Amino acid sequence: MINKIISFNNNRIDSSIINSDQIKNLVFYLLDTIDNNIEGDIVEFGCYVGESSKYLMKTLLETNSNKKLFVYDSFEGLPPLSKWEEGTGWRSGTLKSTEEILISNFENNNLPIPVIHKDWFKDVPEEKIPEKISFAFLDGDFYDSIYDSLNKVFDRVSDGGYICFHDYQRNDLPGVRAAIEDVFKEKGVEYVVEEVCEQLGVYRKNKSIESRLTVVPEVNIKKGGVTIVTGIWDIKRDGLSEGWNRNFDHYLNNLAKLMKTDDNMIIFIEEMYRDFVESRRSKENTLIIIKELSWFKQNGDLFEKIDKIRQNPDWYNQSGWLPDSTQAKLDMYNPLVMSKMFLLNDATIMDPFDSSHLVWIDGAITNTVHDGYFWHDKVTNNIQKNFNKFTFVCFPYDGKVEIHGFKYGDMCRYSEAEVNKVARGGIFGGPKHLISNINHIYYNLLQSTLSEGLMGTEESIFTIMTYKHPEFIQYFDIEMNGLLGIFFENLKNNTLTPRQEKSELVKINSNGKHNIGLYVLTYNSPKQFETLCKSFEEYDNNFLSKPKKFLINNSLNHDTDQEYNELCIKYGFEEIKKDNIGICGGRQFISEHADENNLDYHFFFEDDMFFYVGQEEFCRNGFRRKIKDFYNSVIEIAWNEDFDFLKWNFTEFFGDNRKQWAWHNVPSGTRSQLFPQNPVKTSNDTNEAPFLNYKNIKSYNSLPYATGEIYYCNWPQIVSKSGNKKMFLDVKWDNPFEQTWMSHMYQEMVKGKLTTGVLLATPTEHNRFDHYTAEERREN
């Protein structure tokens, strides 16, 4: 359901005001109030143009909820500053809009118009606010707005309802948290607001209903590491024919065995079995999430699609075993097992343990796997080391008709390969940051296959994913009998050998992610170099602590030698003196040095290209400047996509990545061939160039990027070993210029020889504050 809501065809007015992670969490908690029948309507204080409001309305529509959405805004922009906003750069009147813009945003997206009330929050009449509220979203930015709106809604929020706060823990809006703390203190309420994703805080009202944001004392939580995610539900298997029937006590007993582990666990279960779990698990390392069996019928239109196929004779008569199977006989079996990936994704959102990895393990796995692996051998301690990608366990399969009810020929078509193995559903998972992306892939495949009338179990979709997405997924082999015991024995002994499918359509990246160099090109200014190093420290210190670091010192002023030497010692750089071989000459030397040192990747900086550490949140084109965990994210993107090079800045000093700058520099004859719609250059006007031809827009760890015919330039970038060879070494020029490389590399891209991308972000800036004469500037 959540994937269907957040992926609807949304025509945005302003995509910068709230990000996808925040939207996903808002929808998640609103769905929870609906699933648990929390009484009351929905309110949003600070709707602006309605970007978040649309998702709230879409959620109500998709769930056929009778709740109403009320939105409030002054439409006059931000109110006067309080002491909390002084000196932050924010101004009164910013974010001004109109009711008409809000209404048109809903109409353009075919959504019903919410109840709109225009007023400053402090002046909203009590009768204009619902008497009972199940979900409130407060997005007031400033102290007074949050204080006023929270006071208005707090007492009206029902037991078990949620209050969500935008801009929570945001450095330049400290008044948000301050206002919440003051209201809670005045009302005598314990402060238990949880930051569920960056700049989104969530509070669940009261404690008579167990909060899914259980706050566990910091000293008792085993933070980090692997969290087991599991769940069981009674789908009445005891009424089936012999061979398929099992009493639910069988599942409870096996879950009890699994729960003997001291690992952190997130357990989905029905309310009636809460005591069963709580009597066997400590609150300090357990999060219980109540999911009634009826929830699996509410998961969008999936249940209807599954049930329609289940009752179709053409499906269940494919094979002699299928008509009497649990899949065919029980209406809840496939909706349940096909939701395990969704539940794992939900667990990543709710995770209170700061897990590095989350792994789904079937609640009854100890029926075939000895429970001692979990509580005695503690095999999960070895998962971090072995689950470097999202991971499945696969067994050989030689059937050619159907696999679990999924037609074999169609499975090969979706897998783009001849399928000879099947992924198990008893254990799967991996690094936490990958799970959202994997869940999205799973959801789209499940929707597509069900829409074609194709259905097996969750293992059918897992199998297709294993073949189609080796860039994200690895697997471990087990024997043809499909039993997981051998996998856990190898996991215990650390003798697992990961494998990945090699599809003709997907390249396997042979580069390593740890053999990386960082190069800085400098000229006559230790201060420029020092400022760059300080920006590394402030923005993401991984740039100083993880790669091998080299300073290419082009300086002719040898009075700077000692200061450069001291800075290299301080920041851990190896200095290479070159006596001004020029900017492009230095770039060429760097490529040759990286190749000689067999680096898998290298970063390139000039000493006047710093990470942005100012106050502005967005660049002039509206892209984010501050990116959390930037170092690791760019490496993962470059590695996952097997990019030859990845540029970091959409917006550059002289231009941006809307237009194809290589158009200016390719030879005239080549220009007419490559750009038949725009073959003649009449001036140096940058606007004369055609727009860039992007292929895909993707996202990793909330960092969006584009692929396609990107242009090369000497701005910060990450370059792979193979890309370095193709870009700088296979063809060399005696006197290289940036424009020459731009032309050459664009032509190589068009031929399909270079794979490139650019971040839809602007993390660095150009600032040459220590100037030198034009006569000193050299290209090569």
N, C-alpha and C positions, 0 to 999 in steps of 0.2 A: 504493500500500500504506500509506504513512505516514498519509494522510488517513483511510483507512478505520479505522486503529487508533485515532487520536486522537479520532475523532468517534463512537466507539461509545457506545451508550446507557448512560452511566455514572451510577449512583446514588451521589453523593458523600456522604461523612461530613463531610469538612473540605476545602473547596476553597481555603482560604487558605494551606495549607502549601507548595504548589508551584504555579507558574503554567503557563499553556499553552505559552509559549515554551520553558520548561525541559523540560516533558514532550515537546514535539515534538523537541527535540534529543536527549533520552535515547533515544527510539524510533529516531531517525535513526541514532545510533551503534550501537545494538544491532542494527538491521537490517544495518548494514555488517559487523558480525562474522559474522552469519549468511550474508550474501551471499558473503563471502570465506572461508567455512568455517574461521574461527578456532576452534581447539580449546578446549574447556572449557565449564563451566557459568556461570550468572549468579548474582552475589551482591549483596545490598543490606544495608549496615550502617546501621541507623537507619530502620526501616520505619514506625514510629509506627502509624497506623491503616491504612496500606496504600494511600494515594492514588497514589503513584508505582508501587508494587509491582504494582497492577492493570494498568497500561499495559505493564509489562515482561512480565507473564504473557500479556496479550492479544497482544503481538508474537510470543511463542513459539507461541501457538495459530494465529495467522493464517499463519505461515510453516511450520506443521507441523514445527517444530524439535523435536529430541529432547533439547535442552538442558534442564536442570532449574534452577528458581529457588529459591535459598536466601536467607532473610531473617533478620536478626539484630536484636534489640532487648532492652534491659533491661526495658522496659515499666514502669520505675520513674521515668521522666522523665529530665531532664538530670542529669549527674553533678555532683560538687562542682566549684566554680569554680577555675580556675587563675589565674595572674597575668594571662593574656590576657583573661579575662572580667570582672575586677574593674572596677567603675565603669561597666559597660555597661548596667546595668539588668536583666540576665538573672539568673535565680535557679535554684539547684539544685532538681530535682523538677518543673520546668515540663515540659509535654508528656507527662505521665504517661498511660498507656493500659493495655490488657490484650490478651492473646492472643485472647480471645473476641471483642473488637471487631474485630480484624484479620480473624479467620476469618469473622465475619458480613458484613463488607464484601465479601469475596470471594464468599460464598454468595449475597448479595443481587444480585450482578452476574453470577451463573452462571459463575463462573470457578473452575478447580481451585485447591485450597489449596496454597500453596508449602510447602517444607520450612522449618519455623519453629524457631529456637533462641533461648531466652530466657537472656540473660546480659549482664553488662557486657562491653564489647568486649575489654578486657584479659584477661578470664577465659575467653573462648571457647576450648575445646580445639581443638588442631590437627586432630584427626580429624573435627571437625564442619564443617570447611571443605573444599570440593572441592579435590582435588589440582591440577586444572587449571581456570583461570578465563579466560573470554573477555571478560567484561564485569563491571565492578564499579562500583557506585554507593555512594558514601560520603556519608552525611548525618548527621554526628554533632554538628554545630553548634560544639562546643567543641574546644579544642586537644587535650586528652587523647584524646577520642573519635576524632578524625581521625588523630592520631599512632598510636594503638593499632590501629585498623582498617587503616590503610595499611600498617603493618608486617606485619600478618597476611596481607594479600593480595598484596603487591607481587611477591614472588618466584614466586607461583603463576600470575600473569597471563601468558598465552601471548604469544608474539611476534605483534605486530599487534593485540593486544587493547586494550581501552579501560578507563581508570579515570576516572570522572566524580565531581566534587566539588560538592555543593550548598553554598550560602552563600559561594561563592568571591568574594573581593574585597568582602565585605559589611562596611561600616564598623563596625557594632556587634558583629561576630564576627571580629575580627582573628586569632584563634587558628587559623582554618581554613587560611589561607595560611601562617602561621608553622609549623604542624605539617608541611605538605607540604614546605616548604623544608628543614626539619630532617631529615626522612626522606630526601629526595633527596640532601642533603649527606652524610649518614651512609653512604649506599649508593654515593656517587660517581657519581650520575646527573645528567646535564645537565637544568636546570630549563626544561622546554618545555611548561608548562601553558598552554592557550589559553582565554580567557574567550569562549565561543562565543555566549552570550547573557548577559543580566544575571544575575549571581550563579550561573553554572554554568561551572565549569572542566573541561576535558577534557585528558587525557594519553593518548597512544598509546604503548604499550610497545615499546621498542627501535626500531631503524631498518633492520632487514633487509628489512622491507616498507615501501615508501614511505608515509609518513604523509599522510593527507588534511588534516592540520593543519600542512602544511609551514611551518616557521618561517624566514622570510627576513630577513636583516639589515635593520634599520629604515632604515639610510642608503640602501639600494638600492631600496627599494620606492617606486613612484610612488603615494602614497596618495590616496584619493578619486577622483573622476571616474568615467569609464565603464569597465566591465569587459565584455569580449566573452566570452560563454559559447557553446561549440560542442561538436561531437562527430561521429564517423563510425563506422559498423559495417558489416561485410561481410555482407549478407543474401543474397548469391549472385544478384545481378541479371543476371549474365552468362549465365545459363541460360534467360532469357526469350526470347520471340519478337522478331523485328526491330521496332525502334521503342521497345521497353521495356528492352532489355538494355544493361548498362554494366559494363565490367570495374572491379574495385575499385581498380585503379591510377588510374583516372579520378578517384576521390574522394580518394585520397591526394595526387595531384598538385595538385588544387584546394585541399586543406587546406594544403599546403605554401605555396601562394601567399598564402592568408589569414594564415598565421602569420608572414609578413614584417612585419606591423605591429608597432610597438613598444608597442601598447596592452597593458594587463594582460589576460590571458586565463585562463579556467578551461576546461580541455579534458577531456571525457569520452572515454575510448578504452579499447580492450582491451589487456591486458598485452602481447601480442605486438607492439604498435605503439608501446610506450613509447619505445624507442630512436629511432623515426622522429620523434617529437615532441621529445625531449630534444636531438637533434642539430641542431635548427632553432630552438629557443627557449631563452632565458635562464631559469634558475631564479628569478631575482629578480622576474620579472613573469609567471610562469606557474605555475598550480596544475594538476597532472595528477590526475584522479580516475579510477581504474580501474573500469570497468563492463563486464563481459563480456556478450556478446550474450544469454546465458542469463538475465541479470537481468530482461530484459523479459518473460520468461515467469512471473516470480515476483511481478509487480506486482498482488497481490491476485487477484480473480477477473476482472480486466479481460481478460486474455489469453483465457480460456475464452469470455467473452461475444463478444469480437471474432472468434475463430476459428469460433464457431458461426454467426455471421452471414455470415462470409466464405464458408462452404461451403453456404450456403442458396441454392438456385436462384432463389427468389423475390427475393433481393437482387441476385445478380450478373446476372440476366437483365433487370433494369430498363432497361438501355441496351446498345446494340451494342458499345460500347467497353469495357464493364466486365469481361466474362469473361476477357479476355486481359491485364488491367491488373495492375500490381504489387500493388494492393490485394487482388485476387482470387487471384493465383497464388502470392504469397509470404506464408507464415504470419507472418513477422516484420515485414513492412512497416508495417502499421497499429499494432501494439504499439509499434514504435519511434517513429514520428512522433507518435503520440498521447501519448508520454511526454516530449516536449520541454518542455512546461510544468512537469512534475514535476522535470525536470533543472535548469531555470532556478531553481525554488524551492530545490532542494538546493544550488545554487551560492550562493544568498543566505545559507544557513546556514553554508557552508564558507568564504565569502569572506574571504581574508586581507588584502585591499587596502583595506578601509574604503570601498567603492565608494558613490557617491551613486546610480548607475544601473547596472543589469545588463541586457544585451541579448543575447538568443539570436540568433545568426547561423549559418545552415546551413554545415556544414563545406565543402560544395562550391559555395558561392555564387559563387565566382569563375568558374564555368562560364558564367554569364550576366552577371556584374558584373565590370568590370575591377578587378584587384587593386590598381591604383594608387590607387583611392579610399581604401584603408586605409593603405598605407605612404607614399604620396606626398602625397595631399591631406589625409590625417588627418581624414576626415569625422566620426569618432566624437567629435572635440572639440566638434562642434556638437549632439551628441545631448542634452547636459544642458539646453541652451537650448530645444530643440524638443520633447523628450519630457517635458512637464509632467505628464501623466497616463500611465497604462499605454497603450501605443501599438501599433497595428497599421497595416499598409499594405493598402489595399483597391483592387480593380479592379471596374469595372462588369460585371454579369452579367445576361443576359436569358433564361436558360433557365427553363422552367416545369414541368419533369418531375422532374429530380433535379439535385443539385449535388454532384459528387464521389461519387455513390452515395447521398447523403442525400435522401430524398423531399422535393420542393420544398414541398408543402403542409404537411408536418410541420415543416419549417424555419421557415416563416412563423408557424406556431402557436407554436413555442418562442420565436421572435424577437418575437412580438406586433406584427408589421409585415409589409408586403409586401417581401420581400427582393429587392434589385436590385443588390447588391454582395457580393463575397466577400473575406474577409480572408486575406492570404497568410501562409504559415508560415515563410518564409525569413528574416525578421527581425521580431522583436517584443520588447517589454520596456518598462522604464520605471524610475521612482524605486524604489529598493530597498525602502522601507518599504511599498509597495503590493503587492509581489509575492506575499506570503503570502496576502493576501485574494483576489487575482485567482486564485491557484492553487486556493483553496478553491471559488470559483465555478466554475472550469473542471472540477474533479473532480466536483462534484455534477451538473453538466450532462452530463458524459461518462457517468457512471453511469446517470443517468435515461434518456438517449437510447438507450444500448446495451441497457438493460433492456426498452425498447420494440421492440428489433430495428432501430433506426435507426442507420445508420453511413455516414459519408463518410470524411473524414480529420480531422486536427487542425484544418484550416482551416474545417470545418463548425462546430465548436464555437466557434472564434474569431469566426466570423461572427455566431453567435447572441449571443455576449457583447457584440459591438460594438453590436448593436441594443438589447440589454436593459439594459446598464449604462453609459450615458453619464456617470453621476456619477463613474465611475472611468476610463473608456476614451475615448480619442480615436483618430482615424485620419487618414492621409494618402492622397489619391487618386493612382492611377496609371492608365495607359491600359488599354483592354479586353484587350490582349494579355497583361496580367499581368506583363510584364517589369519588374524592379526598377531598371533602369538610370536611368530618369528620376527615381526617388525619390532615388537617391544623388547624382545631379547637382544636384538641388534642395537636398539636404542640404549638399553642398559649398558651394553659393552662398548658403546661408541664405535660400532663397526658398520654404520650405515653408509651406503654409497648413493648420493643423490643423482638423479637422472633428469633430463628434460627432453621432450620430444623435439625433433628437428624437422620442422615443416619447411617446404620450399618457399612458402610465402612469408616466413618469419625468420630473421637472422638471429643466430645465437651470438651474443657479444662475448668475444674472447678476452676482452680487456679486464684487468683487475681494478678494483675501486680504491685501492690503498697505495698504489705505486704512482703517486701524483707529484708533479712539480709546479711551483708557483714562481713566475718570472716577473720582475719589475725592471723596466727600462728607465734610467734616470740620467739627468744632465745638469751639472753645475748647481744643484740645489739640495743639500741635505734636508732643508726644511720641507720641501715638497715630499721627499721620501718619508720623512718622519710623520708628516701629516697623514700620508697614506697608511702607514703602519698603525697609527692611532685609530684610524677609521676601521681597520681590521679588528682591533681590540674591541671597539665599541659595538660594531655591527655584528660580527660573528668571529670570535677568537679562534675558531677552528682553522681559519686561514693561516694563523700563525703557529698553531700547535700540530697540525696534521701533515701538510705536504712538505716536500723538500723545497727549500726556498733559495732563489738565486737573484742577485742584484746585478744587472748588466749596467756597469757604470761608464757612460759615454763622456764623462766630464773632461773638459780641457783645463779647467781651473783646479790646479793641484793643491790650492790652499784648502780645498774641501776634503782632501783625502782622509785626514785624521777623524773628522766628524763622521764621514761615511763609515769609516772603520768601526767607530764606537757604536753607531746605530746598527750595523750588521751584527756585531757581537750581542747587543741588547736584544735584537729581535730574531736572531738565529738565521741570518742570511749568509750564504756563501757569495763573496764579492768577486765579480769577473770584470777586470778593467779592459775597456776597448777603445778609449780615446776617440770618441765621436765617429762611429761608423754609421750614424744616422738613425732615423726612426725605423724606416723599413729595412735598413741594413741590420739594425739590432733585432728586428722581428725575424729576419731570415736566420740570423745567428741562433736565436732562441730555438727555432724549429730544428736546426741541425744539432744543437746541444741536447734537446729533448730526445731526438732519435738516437744519438750516440749513447745516451744514458738509459735507453730502453724504457722510457716512461710510458705508462699506459694512457695517461692524460696529462695535460698541462694547462695552467691558467696564464693569461697574459694581461699585464697592466702597464700603462705608462704612469709616470710619477705624478701626473696631474689629473688622474682619474680615480677619485676616492669613492668609497662607499658613502652614501648619503646619511648624515647623522643630524640633519636639521629637523624642523618641526612640521614641515608640510607633509601631509599623509599621501598626497597624490602628485604625480607629475603633470605637466601642462596638458597631456593627452588623457588624463584621468586614470592612469595606472598606478598601482601601489608602489611606494618607495621603500617601506619597511617590510621585509620578508623574514618571518621566523624560521630558524634552522636553515638558513640559506645555503650554507656550504654543502650539507648533506643532500638537500633537495636537488641542487643543480647536478650533483654527481649522479644521483639516482635517475634523474630525467635523461641525462646524456647516456647513461648505461642502459636503461630500459629501452630507449629508442635506438640505441646503437648509432647515435649521431656522430658524424665526422666533426662538426663543430656546433656549438650552441652559444648564440649571442645572449647577453644578459639584459640589454636595455632596449626597450621599445623606443624611448625618446632619447635622442642624442643631442649634442650641443648645436650642430648645424642643421639637423633635420630629424626625421623619425622613420620608423619602419612601416609607414603607410605606402610610400612610393618606392619603386624599384630603381635605386640609384645606379645600379649596374648599367641601366639603359643609356646613361650619359657616356659610358666609357667603352662599350663594345664597339668594334669597327663598324663603319657605316653599312658595309655590305652584310655583316652579321646582324646588325640591328634590323634591317629590313626583313631578314629571314626569321628572326626570333620574335619580332614584334610587328607582324604584318598590319595590325590595326593602328600602329603608331611608329612608322618606319623612318621618319625624317626628324632630325634634331635641328631646331632653328635657333636655339639660344641655350644659355646655361641655367635658365630658370628651372629650379627643382620641381616646380609644379607641372612642367611639361612631360615628365616621366609618367609611365603608366603605373597603376596601383600594383602592389605586390600580389602575387598569385599564391595565396595560402591554400594549403590542402586540408589540414585538420586543425581544430582547436581542441586542446586537451588540457588536463589538469593533473597535477601530482601534489599531494600534501597541501592542497588549497593554493598551489602556485600554478596559474594557467600559462600555457605556452602554445605557440603555433608552429606548424611544420609546413614545408613547401619551398618555394624558390626565394629563399632569403638572400640578401646581398652581404658580402664580406666587407668589413672595415676594421681598422685598428682600434677597436673598442674592447673592453673587457669581455672575455669569452673563455669557454673551455673547449679544448681540442683533443680528440682521441689520437692514439698512435697511428691508426690507419688513415685518419683524416689528415694528420700532419704530413704524412708521406704524399698523399694525393694533392694537398694544397700547396706545399712549399718545396717538396723534394723531387717528385717525378719530373717536374719542369721547373727550371731555374732561370732567372734573368740576371745578367751582370749588374744591372742598376735597377733594382725593383722599385716600383711605386705602388702606393695603395690602390690607385686607379687601375693599374695593370692587373693586380691580384683580383680586384673586384670584377673586372671583365672576364678574366680567365676562369675564376671559380663559378661565376654564374653560368658560363657555357658548359662547365663540367656538371653542374646541377641539372641543367636541361637534358643532358645526355644520360642522366640517372647515375652518375658516378660519385656524386656527393650527396649525403643525407644531412639535412641541416634544419635548425630550428631557432626560434627567438622567443624569449620570455615575454609574456604580456605583463611586464613590470618594468620599473626603472630604478634599480637599487643603487646605481652609481651616478656620479656627476663629474663634469669637467671643470677644473678650477686651477688655471695656471696663474698663481699669484706672484711667483718669482720669474720675472720675464727676462728674455734675452733678445738680442737683436735679430732681425730677419736674416742678416748676413750669416749668422751662426747656425741657423736652422738648416739641417741636412736631411734629405730623405734617405740617401744611401751613400 
